[in-house]
Amino acid sequence: MTPAAETRRRLRRPSWAGRNYSLLTAAAFVTNLGSQGALIAAAFAVLEAGGDGGDVGLVAAARTLPLVLFLLVGGAVADRLPRHRVMVAANALNFLSQGAFGALVLLGEPRLWQMMLLTALGGTGQAFFSPAAEGMLLSSVEGEQAGRAFAVFRMAMQGAAVGGAALGGALVAVVGPGWVLAADAAAFAVAGALRAFLDVRDLPRRAPGGGLLADLREGWREVSGRPWLWGIVLQFSIANAVVGAADAVYGPLVADDHLGGPGPWGLALGCFGAGTVAGALLMTRWKPRRLLFVGTLCVFPLALPSAALAVPVPVAVLCAVMFLTGVTLEVFGVSWMTALHQEIPEDKLSRVSAYDWFGSVALVPPATALAGPAESAFGRPAALWGCAGLVVVVTAAVLCVPDVRHLTRRTQRVTGRAPEAGPPPGWYPAESSADPEGALGGQG
């Protein structure tokens, strides 16, 4: 083989990285890179306009509230309309809202209600985008390499998140938050243009349903009929809530009192992000056979950061804990996507994804709001130990679900509803189950 031919062979996309997958991955990288910087820029825009910490929280809540309210509707819409059109429309709404936010900041002093309104429009776009995007991604890969494809996708997203946060923070300091918000708007425009080129000709046509409520009920039947699915969604409803409260409220306070300020806390969060990239890289090679059993075991370390803050441990130990947590949580994330891909019928992916997203975010706002009163009532160390304990309890409870322990990796997805009786989905007797890759074995 000539050197030129060898170079072409190395640069050729792997068979599992088709056109749609490549476009989706590139678009997700671009939007994640911009959005992470925009989160920092939005907070500083509020502060520079004369707001305080409470106002920053109101702007953040303005994004979360419509996300919770419209997620289920967004999932039903994405399974009724062409998903790529829903994604492009949502990107257009995010482009307009972030562009207007950036323009307000650059042109003068934005009012709090204006920032809340524009942020709420962005959250609404995200509510319709997320179920459509996950359904589209899960539909874009097939066969035994699906797990590797999801791992590479998540590695691109997590890498963009780490880089975007670092770049965004630096740019806010150099050019100001308005330009960073404008750059995020441009990222949404680029991503929307990429997603407009998705090829949907080979996707199965979805029969029209009986209305929005009927679609939502059908999606709920898909979730409620699978104990492994609703069990893990419920698990992460609680786990995400308490971990979100610990990271958003207690982490900065512990850092300020014991670790030396925001710098060490930012370093610890960066180590978590690096861990997620390393975990996704690991999952490009590792294909555990019992997907959810191994994945759920890897959720237990999610309790470690809260416990480390409760002690509190030195900065170096905290960084190591955060890195390990990022690695193991990404093992779960790839395993979870692989399980959804092989078990959920294609025409219901977005509705199931919407229930998954809803469970992941619904309890975060009240948990964050209750973090302060819990600290006053029980003390900060006790509240943090409580967060760690809840993660352990709900994760152990999920392991009691037989389907979680027995669901097995397969190379073909289901084409209809799971049977109401019989073996758990994806379960096979040990003597007949096959792991084609030779690998042993993992939200919301």
Buried (B, 14 or more C-beta within 10 A) or exposed (E): EEEEEEEEEEEEEEEBBBEBBEBBBBBBBBBBBBBBBBBBBBBBBBBBBEBEEEBBBBBBBBBBBBBBBBBBBBBBBBBBBBBBBBBBBBBBBBBBBBBBBBBBBBEEEBEBEBBBBBBBBBBBBBBBBBBBBBBBBBBBBBEBBBBBBBBBBBBBBBBBBBBBBBBBBEBBEEEBBBBBBBBBBBBBBBBBBBBBEBEEEEBEEBEEBEEEEEBBBBBBEBBEBBBBBBBBBBBBBBBBBBBBBBBBBBBBBBBEEBBEEEEBBBBBBBBBBBBBBBBBBBBBEBBBBBBBBBBBBBBBBBBBBBBBBBBBBEBEEBBBBBBBBBBBBBBBBBBBBBBBBBBBBBBBBBBBBBBBBBBBBBBBBEBBEBBBEBBEEEEBBEBBBBBBBBBBEBBEBBBEBEBBBBBBBBBEBBEEBBEEEEEBBBBBEEEEBEBEBEEEBBBB
